[in-house]
Amino acid sequence: MRKLIILKSLVDFVWIVTCVPAVALLLFFGVYIFVNPETISFVFDNDLNADSSMPLAQFFTLTIIAMIGIAIYCFYLFRITLRYFQKVKPFHDEVIINYNRIGLLLTITGVLSAIIFFSARLVLFDEFRLDFGFTPNVMLICLGLFFMVLSEVFKVAKQAKEENELTV
């Protein structure tokens, strides 16, 4: 139980120090890229091609902001799930739903980020590059699939627990 308290404390600390300000900064940055388009250079390391259009770069930047927002929402769902663990309700329906939702969102975010970064390199920088191996996108997909498997494991465990309670 002590490990759960430490985990919940760390997650709460990260939520307060990182995620809450990040939401405000993402909203501000999402609006500011239309006011001052040069701020897009924070997102893309290279200089944009002269023939690339600024609206396209703004679109890619907004999709990246949306994906970061989805990752923050997944972290929020994980916080909620830890509360159920603290209440000693690990097989609650909300825990199973949250794990599946986290997994689905992380998997979709991983796939979309791979597509978005590939498209941005191709369209904005005229660079054709495929990344194979250990990338953050692959890690997001793996983490998402892990949460979906965890959801299924908890669903099976909940059914076994209910059957066990009926036989006693």
SVG drawing of the C-alpha trace seen along z (x, -y; Angstrom):
<svg xmlns="http://www.w3.org/2000/svg" viewBox="-24 -38 41 60">
<polyline fill="none" stroke="black" stroke-width="0.4" points="0.0,0.0 2.9,-2.3 4.0,-2.0 0.5,-3.1 0.7,-6.2 4.1,-7.1 2.9,-6.5 -0.3,-8.6 1.8,-11.4 4.2,-11.4 1.4,-11.5 -0.3,-14.3 3.0,-16.3 3.5,-15.8 -0.1,-16.8 0.1,-20.0 3.6,-21.1 3.6,-20.0 0.1,-19.2 -2.0,-22.0 0.5,-24.7 1.0,-22.8 -2.7,-23.0 -2.7,-26.7 0.5,-27.1 -0.9,-24.8 -4.1,-26.9 -2.1,-30.1 0.4,-28.7 -2.5,-27.4 -3.9,-30.9 -0.6,-32.7 0.6,-30.8 -2.1,-32.6 -1.1,-36.0 2.6,-35.6 3.4,-32.7 7.2,-32.9 6.5,-31.1 6.1,-27.8 9.9,-27.7 9.6,-26.4 7.9,-23.3 10.0,-22.6 13.8,-22.6 14.7,-23.2 13.8,-26.3 10.7,-25.9 11.1,-25.8 10.3,-29.0 7.6,-27.4 5.9,-25.8 2.7,-27.5 2.3,-28.9 -1.3,-27.6 -0.1,-24.0 2.6,-24.5 0.0,-25.9 -2.2,-22.9 0.7,-20.5 1.4,-22.6 -2.3,-22.4 -2.4,-18.7 0.7,-18.3 -0.9,-20.5 -4.0,-18.3 -1.9,-15.1 -0.2,-16.6 -3.6,-17.5 -4.7,-13.9 -1.7,-12.6 -2.4,-15.0 -6.0,-13.6 -4.7,-10.1 -2.5,-11.1 -5.7,-12.6 -7.5,-9.3 -4.6,-7.5 -4.9,-9.8 -8.6,-8.9 -7.8,-5.2 -5.3,-5.5 -8.0,-7.0 -10.1,-3.8 -7.0,-1.8 -6.7,-3.9 -10.4,-3.2 -9.5,0.5 -11.8,0.8 -9.4,2.1 -12.2,4.1 -14.6,1.1 -16.1,0.7 -14.6,-2.8 -11.1,-1.3 -11.6,1.1 -13.1,-1.6 -10.3,-4.1 -7.6,-1.5 -9.2,-0.7 -9.8,-4.4 -6.1,-5.3 -4.9,-2.4 -7.0,-3.4 -6.1,-7.1 -2.4,-6.4 -2.4,-3.9 -4.2,-6.4 -1.9,-9.2 1.2,-7.1 0.0,-6.2 -1.2,-9.7 2.1,-11.3 4.1,-8.9 1.9,-9.9 2.0,-13.6 5.7,-13.8 6.3,-11.9 3.9,-14.2 5.4,-17.3 8.9,-16.3 7.8,-15.4 5.6,-18.5 7.4,-21.2 11.0,-20.2 11.1,-18.1 12.7,-15.3 11.7,-11.6 12.7,-9.8 11.3,-6.7 12.2,-6.0 12.4,-2.3 13.4,-1.1 13.0,-2.6 11.1,-5.9 8.6,-7.7 5.8,-6.8 6.5,-3.1 6.7,-3.5 3.3,-5.3 1.8,-2.5 3.3,0.2 2.1,-1.7 -1.4,-2.0 -1.6,1.7 -0.3,2.5 -3.2,0.5 -5.7,2.3 -4.3,5.7 -4.4,4.5 -8.1,3.6 -8.9,7.1 -7.0,8.7 -8.9,6.7 -12.2,7.6 -11.4,11.3 -10.3,10.9 -13.5,9.1 -15.6,12.0 -13.5,14.6 -14.0,12.6 -17.8,12.4 -18.0,16.1 -16.0,16.9 -18.2,14.8 -21.3,16.6 -19.9,20.0 -19.2,19.2"/>
</svg>
